[in-house]
Amino acid sequence: MPKKRSNTELYSQIAELLQSAKKNAVRSVNQTMVKTYFEIGRKLVEEEQNGKDRAEYGKQLTKNISKFLTKQFGRGFSERNIEQMRQFYMVYSKAQTLSAEFNPEKPSENQSFKKRQTLSDKFNSSSDNEKSDTVSRIPLKASEKPQTRSVEFKLSWSHYLKLMRIDDENERKFYEIEAHKNNWSVRELQRQYDSALYSRLVLSRNKKKVRELSEKGLEVEKPEDAIKDPYILEFLGLPEKNEYSESELEGEIINKLEHFLMELGNGFTFVGRQKRISFEDKHFKIDLVFYNRILKSFVLIDLKIGELKHQDIGQMQMYVNYYDREIRIDDENKTIGIVLCQNKSESVVKYTLPENNERIFASKYKTVLPSKKEFKSVLEEPAAKYLTK
């Protein structure tokens, strides 16, 4: 005879069903609303193409439509909102041809890439009420006119208000894919954009991998795909200088673990802190241990204040070897080690690690959001910095 379920369990299951239905309903409403705004934008643009003085005609059309819709449906149809619908169509209806890409083997051809990567607006905290003329009213040539096509929208209108302000199409596609895949809130989308996630990933990828970011988002297939340099930890609220200890840094990461997992990226789950390992009469503690479900491997993180030393890398190598030989089971992949430091010498890393290293990484971290100047200096370094595998 089957065991009778408690009423509490039944109530919880019913509540879960209703909650799921509510979320699906909201998602459906959001997608319908976004699609509707896209179609409104399309009709406005098509009407503008028939006007003689497109700039003046477009402004008057927006004003008249705003008045009409506000009278019919109430709030939500200000001139600014109508203009955003028009911009939305202009941005998302264009043919999705990829822009010229960065070629690590031909630095002379990379000026267009650098222009696309300029971060002049990367940390702009302006509200949605700014940049209303992002898409101008300059008449389009026949070959440049937006294409009427089926477009699938999976995010909310608020998400798209943020996304359509990203000029580079590849970058915009990447954030759209990642926001949907990781269920980012609008606030998290803004945070990832402000921390230049796309640009940081581009720095460590070759031409083919850069293209894949805008087609698939971040795909983790091997350890180096999961590594960023630098990691941006501004959510910890710590000062930029060495005014805290390694234990304080670790404590703040644990307190903001959800944020830290988002910064680490896809597939990470927390295992523990200060994990003790012992052999003979020696005892050591690993600062943070995670597991990546995609890579199927443990990820060990050691935190270092100040300059990275070769002993730090050697210690991580020991931790990784111990986990591989004593903790890892047969169907898991080899352990990954990351030393997070405030500063590092690329030469120290290069000559401490073996040439075929694929499991030990040294990455810098920043506890404050880098300035535009700092990010530009990183992005404009010689092409040799980019991987060409």
Stockholm file with secondary structure:
# STOCKHOLM 1.0

chainA/1-389         MPKKRSNTELYSQIAELLQSAKKNAVRSVNQTMVKTYFEIGRKLVEEEQNGKDRAEYGKQLTKNISKFLTKQFGRGFSERNIEQMRQFYMVYSKAQTLSAEFNPEKPSENQSFKKRQTLSDKFNSSSDNEKSDTVSRIPLKASEKPQTRSVEFKLSWSHYLKLMRIDDENERKFYEIEAHKNNWSVRELQRQYDSALYSRLVLSRNKKKVRELSEKGLEVEKPEDAIKDPYILEFLGLPEKNEYSESELEGEIINKLEHFLMELGNGFTFVGRQKRISFEDKHFKIDLVFYNRILKSFVLIDLKIGELKHQDIGQMQMYVNYYDREIRIDDENKTIGIVLCQNKSESVVKYTLPENNERIFASKYKTVLPSKKEFKSVLEEPAAKYLTK
#=GR chainA/1-389 SS CCCCCCHHHHHHHHHHHHHHHHHHHHHHHHHHHHHHHHHHHHHHHHHHTTCSSHHHHHHHHHHHHHHHHHHHHCSSCCHHHHHHHHHHHHHHSSCCCCCCCCCTTCGGGCHHHHHHHCCTTTTCCCCTTSCTTSSCCCCCCGGGSCCCCCCCCCSCHHHHHHHTTCCCHHHHHHHHHHHHHTTCCHHHHHHHHHTTHHHHHHHTCCHHHHHHHHHHSCCCCSGGGGCCSSEECGGGCCCSSSCSCHHHHHHHHHHTHHHHHHHHCTTEEEEEEEEEEEETTEEEEEEEEEEETTTTEEEEEEEEEEECCHHHHHHHHHHHHHIIIIICCTTSCCCEEEEEEEECCHHHHHHHSCTTCCSEEEEEEESSCCCHHHHHHHHTSCGGGSCCC
#=GC SS_cons         CCCCCCHHHHHHHHHHHHHHHHHHHHHHHHHHHHHHHHHHHHHHHHHHTTCSSHHHHHHHHHHHHHHHHHHHHCSSCCHHHHHHHHHHHHHHSSCCCCCCCCCTTCGGGCHHHHHHHCCTTTTCCCCTTSCTTSSCCCCCCGGGSCCCCCCCCCSCHHHHHHHTTCCCHHHHHHHHHHHHHTTCCHHHHHHHHHTTHHHHHHHTCCHHHHHHHHHHSCCCCSGGGGCCSSEECGGGCCCSSSCSCHHHHHHHHHHTHHHHHHHHCTTEEEEEEEEEEEETTEEEEEEEEEEETTTTEEEEEEEEEEECCHHHHHHHHHHHHHIIIIICCTTSCCCEEEEEEEECCHHHHHHHSCTTCCSEEEEEEESSCCCHHHHHHHHTSCGGGSCCC
//
